[in-house]
Amino acid sequence: MTAIQITNVEKSYKALKALGGVSLTIEEGEFFGLLGPNGAGKTTLISTIAGLIRPDAGTVAIHGHDVVTDFREARKKLGVVPQELVFDPFFTVRETLRLQSGYFGLKNNDKWIDEVMGNLDLTNKADVNMRALSGGMKRRVLVAQALVHKPPVIVLDEPTAGVDVELRQTLWKFISRLNREGHTVVLTTHYLEEAQAMCQRVAMLKGGKVVALDTMSALIRRISGSQLIVHLASGSLPESLRHLVSHDERDAVNGNSNGNGNGGGMKYSLRVNEYGEVEHILARLRESGAVIDEMQLQQADLEDIFLQIMDKGAL
Ligand SMILES: Nc1ncnc2c1ncn2[C@@H]1O[C@H](COP(=O)(O)OP(=O)(O)OP(=O)(O)O)[C@@H](O)[C@H]1O
């Protein structure tokens, strides 16, 4: 079943087109990443999914329920962890979660509330007033609040922005478990290594448009290839390899300390699309008389891809 169906969604704020026709299909059980630089439209898209803002055009459906015309049913299927911390300071953690359960017509939800609090290390804060909690603890409650009605689709907008390592680990352990149990998860994050570790598929947004959409492994394979990093003790890169250079710099370690003045002490990053090319590069270097001090083969990661896509605008 399709968890979230986004079809040609457009949203403008006066002259600014925050979303310029976004279409995405997210299947049930996926762990999906929504990435993009500041202002790309991620929060606007999530707010549209949550039914908090109405699109100017296009539709969004959660488990087949349109978020505008069938809002109540769509909302039941969805748990959203927003970026902003907003709470009523006079309630305790448990009261906050009971109140939230009430919004969904759930009575006697204490067993699940206790389980959620346990999984987010909130149990010993259950009777503490919200205003007395630290920022990190408040964020845990925000996550718990989104989960009180066991929504099949969970959307997290920058859940780990500014939170400590411990909370990140607690959060990811719990969210991964829910995903393994069949919940669909959609995540926006600025921590690309987090997206790389968690998400099976990602969409990259730029200027309100989807500029890349693929599985994580295909994106990494398709775009960037690997980098062969060679530090030359002496000699220089032959002209025939120049077109492969993505980056070069004077090697901070070797510098030009060998004093031979023939271009030694350079570090080059060369694009390599398949392993066979490494052999070719090494042969050319040997012929030119360059001496390799050190080398390593580096796999592309999401950050390289992200930067490439954002540079080019689209694939
Ligand atoms: N209520 C609003 N009124 C006017 N402009 C808005 C409003 N909300 C968002 N925008 C603009 O729409 C664009 C998209 O914003 P959005 O918050 O969706 O981006 P984002 O990808 O979530 O960015 P960030 O990573 O900074 O959270 C931005 O240029 C933003 O300034």
The ligand as a Gaussian input file, in Angstrom:
#p B3LYP/6-31G(d) Opt

LIG

0 1
 N        4.963000      31.382000       6.343000
 C        5.810000      31.757000       5.390000
 N        5.726000      32.990000       4.827000
 C        6.565000      33.374000       3.851000
 N        7.575000      32.597000       3.366000
 C        7.718000      31.373000       3.891000
 C        6.847000      30.887000       4.926000
 N        7.237000      29.645000       5.250000
 C        8.298000      29.350000       4.464000
 N        8.587000      30.387000       3.647000
 C        9.645000      30.417000       2.619000
 O        9.481000      29.283000       1.779000
 C       10.746000      28.716000       1.438000
 C       10.804000      27.266000       1.862000
 O       10.862000      27.222000       3.288000
 P       10.917000      25.869000       4.136000
 O       10.847000      26.247000       5.582000
 O        9.901000      24.925000       3.613000
 O       12.372000      25.327000       3.760000
 P       13.209000      24.150000       4.451000
 O       13.716000      23.320000       3.329000
 O       12.389000      23.490000       5.483000
 O       14.393000      24.961000       5.111000
 P       15.204000      24.671000       6.487000
 O       16.193000      23.611000       6.149000
 O       15.860000      25.992000       6.717000
 O       14.227000      24.284000       7.537000
 C       11.796000      29.583000       2.109000
 O       12.286000      30.508000       1.163000
 C       11.035000      30.291000       3.212000
 O       11.613000      31.541000       3.492000

